[in-house]
């Protein structure tokens, strides 16, 4: 497709292929991975649920399929960097498809006195942050990924 046609359709220019330049989209196998477990957890879509509870007006437990029906899916290109010095490339870019955290929280009706957002991962790892400041910014942009570069994240 010509550059003029891409502009007319509101599409961005094609990513240039330049020797030595990393591709626009990083293959899943090339992303930086931080393993904190001896064995990676396997997450299957069928039994998986997203639980939203705490200081919310409408607690919810959404199955994988239900989450996709109730919360609009978005797609965006985003780069991830690793904080740890693991060697190799510490930056990867992918096309992420998922749900915005702000939409999930809005559906639950977060109460005004809620302070933290807490995430518990499949392996039990937990992280949290204040609802204001950085976590508030993350909640406005964050995508709870379901698909990365066309590949489902469920087993």
N, C-alpha and C positions, 0 to 999 in steps of 0.2 A: 504494500500500500504506500502511495506517495506521501511525502511529508505534508503537502498541502491538504490531501484528503484526510489525513490523521488530524490535522488542526481543525478542519471543517467539522469533523465528528466529535471534537472536544477530547481527542485522545492525545496522550503525551508522545513525544518522539520515541522511536525505538532505541533501546539501550545499545550503545556502541560496542562492537566486538574489537577490543584492543589487546594486543599481545601483552601479557603480564597483568592485565586488569581482571579482578575477580568478576565472576558472572553476577548479573543483577539479582538472581535468585540462587540462594545457597541450597544445594541438595541436602535433604534431611540427614543423610549419613555424614555430611561434612560440618554440621553445626557443632559448636562447642557444647559439650555435655559435662555437667558436674555430677558425678556419682557419689552419693553419700551412703548408698546401700551396697551390700555385697552382691545382691541380686536385684535388678530393676523390677519394680512392681508391674504387673500386667493389669491394665484397666480395660474391662469389656463394657461395651455400651449398654447391653441389656440390664444388668443389675445396678449400674451406676446411677447415683442420684446427686443432685445439688441441693444441699440443705441450707435454707436461709432462716436464721432464728436469732433470738436475742431481742434487742430493743427495736422491734419492728411491729407494725400494726397487723400485718398479715404474714405470719410465718408460713413457709412453704417448703415442700420437698418435691423437686421436679425431676422426673426421669429424663433421660437423654433425649428421647423423641419429643416429650412434652415441652422441654426447655426450648427446643427449636420451633415448636408451634406457637408458644406463648410470648417469646421474646424475639424481636426482629434480628435476623442474621445480618451481619455486616462483613465486608471484606476490605482489608487494607494491607498495604505493603509496609513492613516494619522491620527495622534492624534490631538485633539483640547482641549485646556484648556480655562477655563473661567477666566477673570481678576477680576471679582467681587466675594466677599465673600458671596455666596448665601446658603452655607450649602450643605451637601451631596457631592457626587463625583464631582470634578471639572475637570475631565479628561475623555475624551471619544475617542475611536478609531473606525474608520469605513472604509469601502471600498468605496471610492469616484469615481464616473465616471463622466467625464465632459470634458471641453475643456480647454487647457492651455491659460492663459491670454496672454502670449507672442505670441502665434499663432494668437490670435484675433488682437492684436496690430500690428503685422507684416503684416497681411492682410490689415489693414487700412493704413499702411505706416506712422507711427508716424514721425513727422518732428523733426529735430535735436534740434530745440529751444523749444520743449515741455518740461515743467517743472514738472507738476503734473498729476497724474492719479486720477480721481474723480469717485466715485461709488455712485449711487443713488439707494436706496432700494425701494421695493414695498410700504413701509409705509412712504416714503419721507425722511427717515434718509439718511444723506449724510456723506461720509468720504472720505478723500483724503490723499495723501502723495507725497513727491518728487519722481520724476522718477528715480533719482539716490539714492544710499543708500538702506535703507530697502525696499522701494517699488520696486526698480529694482530687488532685490533678490526675492521678492514675485512674481513679474511678470514672472520670469524665472521658478518658481516652481508651482505657483498657478494654481489650477484647479477650473474653474467656474462650480460648481457641478450641474449636472442634475439628478443624481441618487445617493442615499446613501444606502449602504449595500443592494442593489437590489431593493430598493423602490424609485419610481419616486418622485421628490420633487414638481412636479406640482400637482395641485388638481385633 
